[in-house]
């Protein structure tokens, strides 16, 4: 694998495999390294786990999970209205429903989701082959907002929402362990109240099950959760399980949100 790449001056420089994967839109460089160490990346049919390995895009055949990856002329950007019951992953070893059934991976082999929605959460999920953009959108320094509509148990009062507006500390309980985690202030508004209430919630973080933990903390467990906006993108009337390419104005706004 005599990997090489020509710089703007024409000088030949090495091209590491994780850099190739990032440029091909498979994932960020850090996530590409994880794919390599997990044995999911092959070059010319041979698994490559050494992070210093190089690749020549002109002659080497690179695959991830058996699917060939190439450097394309441009990147793809699309949004999906994720239905409930699907995992936000492009490959689930247990065979559970994942994103491959919902987005055009045959047309765009390097497509991957930017961030995650848990299995029961629906709504807007961004996909791209642009690993650098995806990494920038998720970086904490950019505080890209996410807006959700939550159906929660019980009548919600403004005094309770004030706790979320001030920034609540939640109790997370993944698996058998529990720990406290402070959340940044959220923008929340009550849409309707009754035996169940509807609330709009905008956060600038994207931690696992954060919105669900926030409403649990104020005594109103989430019954249904839908993401309706990601940064400048709006879900609109996109049907559940459907996807569409981003428009040029949407893409420009997204680049700006990522500081590019």
N, C-alpha and C positions, 0 to 999 in steps of 0.2 A: 504494500500500500504506500507507494511513493507519493504521498499527498503533496500538492503544491498549488500555489495561487499567485497570480501576478498582481502586483500593486499598481497604482496609477502610473508610477514611473517605469513600469515594465520589469522591475526586479522580482525574481521568483522568491516567494516566501511560503513557509509551510502552512497548510490548512488542517487544523485539528478536526477530528471527527465531530466533536460536540459543536464546533463552529459551523460545520456543514449542516448539521441537523437543525441548528437554530435558523440559519439562512434559508433552509428549505421549508421552514415554518412548522417543523414537527413539534418544537417546544422551545422554551428559553434554554440558554446554555446550561444553566444549573439543572433543569429538569432533564435535558438531554444526557447529562452525565449520569443521572439516576437511571435512565433507560439503559445506558451502556453497562453500568455495574450490575444491573439486574439481568443481564444477558439477553436483552430483547433486541439488540442491534447487531446485525450481521453485515460484513463486508465480503463480497464475493462468496457468500454462503457460509462464512466462518464467523461465529460469535466473537465480538470484540468488546472486551471489558476494560482494557487498559486506557486510562483517560488521556494519555499522551499520544495515542495512535493518530495517524494522519490518513487522509483519503484524497485521491485524485478524482474529482467529479467527472473528468473526461473519460476515464477508463474503468473505475471501480463501480460495482453495483452495490448500493447500500439499501438494506431493508430494515424495517422496524415491524416486529411481530409478523414477519413474512411478507409485508407489503413494501414494494419498491418505493424509494424516496428519491426525487430528483430536484435539482435547482430549477425553478421555473422563471419565466420572464416577469411575472407579477404575482402578487398575493391575492388571496380570496378573503372576503369579509362578508359574513352573513349573520343574521339573527334567527334564532329558533324560538318558537313558543313551546317550551318543554311541557309535556303532559306529566301527570303524576305516575309513579311506578317505575321510572327510568333512572338509572345511576348516571351521574355526570362523569363518565369515563369512556374512553374509546375502546377499552378492552377489559372485560370482567372475567377473571379466571374461573369463577363459579358459574358462568353462563347466564347470569341474570341480564334482563333487558338493559342495554346501554345505548350510547349515542350513535353507534354505527347504523342502527336501524332507522335513524331519523334525519341524518344529514348526508350530503352527497360525497362520501369519502372516495368513491371510485373516480369522480371527476376531479376532486381536490385531495390527493393522497396525504398531504401534510396537515389536514384540517384538525384543529383541536379546540376544546372549549376554554374560554378565558374565565377562570374562576369556576365556582361550583354552585349548584343548587342541590339541596338534599333530595333524597328519593321522593318524598311526598310534596315537595314544593314545586309549583308550576311557574310558567312565565318566561320572561326574556332571558335568553342565554346567548351570549356572543361567541361566535366561532371565527377563527382566522387561520391562515397559514403563515402569518407574520409573527414569529416568535418574539421579536424585539418589542413590537407594539403590545402584545399580550402581557409581557413582563412589565412594561412601563405602566399599563393601566392598573395592574395589581399592586404596584409599589406604594407603600404607605405615604410617601412624600407627596403624591398627587391627590390623595383624598377623593378619588372618583366616587361619586355618590351612587347609591342604589336605593330605589324606591319600591316599597312593597305595599300591597293591600292585604290586610290580615282580618280574618274572621275569628273572633276570640270568644271564649265562654264568659257569659255574665255581662252585666251593665257596667260600662267603663265611665269613670268620672274624670273631669278635667284635672282634678287634684292628683289623680293617679298618673295621668299623662305628663304632669309637671315633673314627676320623678324621672321619666325618660328624657325629658327636655333638659334636665339638669345633668344627666349622665349617671346611670344607675350601675351598681356593682352586681353582677349576676353570679349565680352558682352553676357552674358547668359540671356535668356528670357523664362524661364519656366512659362507657364500660363500667367498671366497678369503682372508679375513683372519682372524687369530686374536688373542685377547687374554685376559688373566687377570682373573678376577672372584671376589672372596671371597663365600662364602655364609654365612648365619647358621647356628648350630648346628641340627641336625635331630634329631627323635625317630625312632629306627629300631629295629626288632626283627626278628630272624631267624625266619622262619616255617618254613622247611625248607632243608636244605643237601644238595648232591650235585653231579653234573655240571652241573646248573643249580640255582639257589637262588631261594627266594621270600623277599622282604623287604617289611615294611611301613615306609613312610617318610612322616613328617609334616613339612612345611615351613611357615614363616610368610611366605614370599615367593612370588612367582608369575612369575618371570622365564622367558623363552623357553627351553624344553628343559632347565630347571634340573636336574630329577631325573636325566635321561639323562646330563647332563654330570657330575653328582656321582658316579654309579656308574662312568662311564668313568674318572674320576680315581683310583678305588681299584682299577682293573683288572678291572671286571666290567660289560661292556656290557649294556645293557637289551635284552632280547628282546621282552618284552611289558610294557605299562604301563597300569594302570587307576586312575582316580581314584575312590575309594570314599566320600570325605567332603569337604565344602566348608563350613568353619565348623561350625555346628550341624547341618547337613543330612547325612543318610546315604543312600547309594544304595539299600541294601537289596536286595530281589529284583526291582526294576524291570527288565523285559526289555530287551535291547539294541535300540536304535532306537525305544523307546517313551518317552513323556513322561507326566507327571501334574502337576496343580496342587498347590501347596504347601498344607498344612493350616494352620489358624490358629495352632497352637502352633509350628509350624516357622517361620512368618512372624514371629511375635513374637520368637523366638530369633534370627532373622536380623537383625531391626531392632536388637536389643540388641547383636549383634556389630558392627554398623555404627555404633554410637553414636547411634542415633536413638530 
